[in-house]
Amino acid sequence: MSSTGVRIASQAASLGTKNRSPLAQLLHALNQPLTGLQCSLELAVAGPRRIDQHVQTLREGLDLTSRMRALVEAIREVNDFRESTPGSETTLLDALLRETAADLHPVAQQRNVRLVLHAHAPLPVQGTTAQLASLAFRLLESILSLTREGGVLELLAENDRTHARLEISWSSGAPDAHSPLSPPELGLLVAQAGWEQQGAEWIQSQADLMQRCSIRVPLAGVGQDHTAGAGI
């Protein structure tokens, strides 16, 4: 990797993004390949260069442009979520998670990843089946891609009185060359934006090679039931 590529990767890896919104993270990340592309082009026109140097510059530019396109697409998806509203239907999230895990089971087997799901209690949440199925798939697909081969991805979904609580843990592999801008990481960031638009609380952490994500989604109708019970 060139000095420009190393600098961009180093800057990207040092992003303090955990306290930023998904959109803010994406916009901040977009500045990295933009800066890299500008530096690369400035070097290209700075003076005479050998043909192989020009070819290397073009390759770096294409790589940076590809990364920018992926970021812009993620920004578009996040913005679509921000402009949408949760459906008024009630959907059983536990059933959707079981269906999604079953759909991804062949992928997990191919990657030699043990996918474990604990979801037994009914978890009625507000949102259409299509909305929540898409979010469940994006969430688990992204995390599965981030789980190292031979590792474990475990999901616990339970009724936490007023919320459906999802606790997800996975053994992460070696960082991607484009981390934290890799497609699975972008997919997880987009999934976060979608869940937060559904009213969910999202907390993500890391300890050694274990990643954890905690998502709390309000249960449908719990507020009304709680208010009625308090008045008796």
Secondary structure, 3 states (H helix, E strand, C coil): CCHHHHHHHHHHHCCCCCCCCHHHHHHHHHHHHHHHHHHHHHHHCCCCCCHHHHHHHHHHHHHHHHHHHHHHHHHHHHHHHHHCCCCCCEEEHHHHHHHHHHHHHHHHHHCCCEEEEEECCCCEEECCHHHHHHHHHHHHHHHHHHECCCCEEEEEEEEECCEEEEEEEEEECCCCCCCCCCHHHHHHHHHHHHHHHCCCEEEEEEECCEEEEEEEEEECCHHHHHHHHHCC
